[in-house]
Amino acid sequence: MARHSAWFWLAFLGLVVALTAFDLGILRKEDREMGIAESLKLSAFYICIALLFGTWVWYARGPEPGMQYFTGFFIEKALSIDNVFVISLIFSYFAIPSKYQSDL
């Protein structure tokens, strides 16, 4: 952590706080069911943000940290599929209506 300037960490934390505020404060204002199209668009938006950040890491910090970021990102995406499967099984087993699933 000490290898990077304070501005780097402040910018990173600012981005995280801004995206969290956007997601929780703007996108989740209304208590409604999210459709597949909206869900795919939102997922694509966050994936694009992550890829842009990885591209910035690659060019600002060099190819080795950039490759480490992208490797971790793609491994995490691949491993998250099993979480989606397990959550889907739990929702199906307990017959949770779809309008309540995004709140859990």
N, C-alpha and C positions, 0 to 999 in steps of 0.2 A: 504494500500500500504506500510505503514511503517513496517508492520510485517515481510516482506520478505527482504532479503539482496539485495544489489545493483546488485550482480552477477546474482541473479535469474531474475531480471527485464531486465538486459542486455542480458542474454541468450534468454529470451522470445522475446525481441524486435529484436535480431539478427535473430532468427528463422523466425519471421514475415517478416523482410526485405529480407532475403534470399529466402523465398518462393514467395514473391511478385516479386523479380527480376527474379527468375526462370520462373514464369508464364508470366510476361510481356516482359522480355528480351529474353528468349530462345524459349518458346513455341509459342509466338505470333510474331515471326520475319517475317514470310511470311503472306501475306494477302490471305488466302485461307479458304474454307469452311471446317469445322470440321465435320467428320463423326460420326455416332452413336457409333461405336466401340471405336474410339479415345476418344470421350466424356465420355463413360462409364469407360474407363481405367483411365482417368484423375480424374474423380469423385472418383473412388475407391482409387486412390493414395492419394487424399486429405482427404478422410474419414479415411484411414489407419493412416495418419499423426496425425489427430485429436484424434483417438483412442489411439495411442501410447503416445501422450501428456497426455491424460486423465489417462492412466495407470501409467505414471510417477508421475502425481499429486497424484494419489491414494497411491503409495508407498512412495513418498517423503514427502507428507503433511498429510497423514492419510486417513482413510476411509470416514470421513464426508466431507472434501473438495473434495475428489474423487467422491463421490456420487453426490455432488452438481454439479460438472463439467459434469458428464455423464447425469444427469437429464436435465440440461440446453442444452446440446448438442442434446439429442434426442428430446426434445421439439422443439428446433429450426429447426431440420431436418423435423419434422412433420408439423410445421407451414410454412415451405418454399414451400410446395407443392402447396398451393394456389397462391403463387407468380408466380410459373412456369405456372400455369393455366391462370392467368390474362395476363402474358406476351405473352403466346401463342395466346390468344384471340386478343390481340392488334396487333401482327404480322399478324395474319390471316385477321383481319378487314382492315388493311392498305395495305395488299398484299406486305409485305416487302420480297424481295427475300432472301432465306436462306443464301446466301453468305454474306449478310450485317447484319444478325441478331446477330452475335457474337460481332460486333463492337458497338452495341447500349447499 
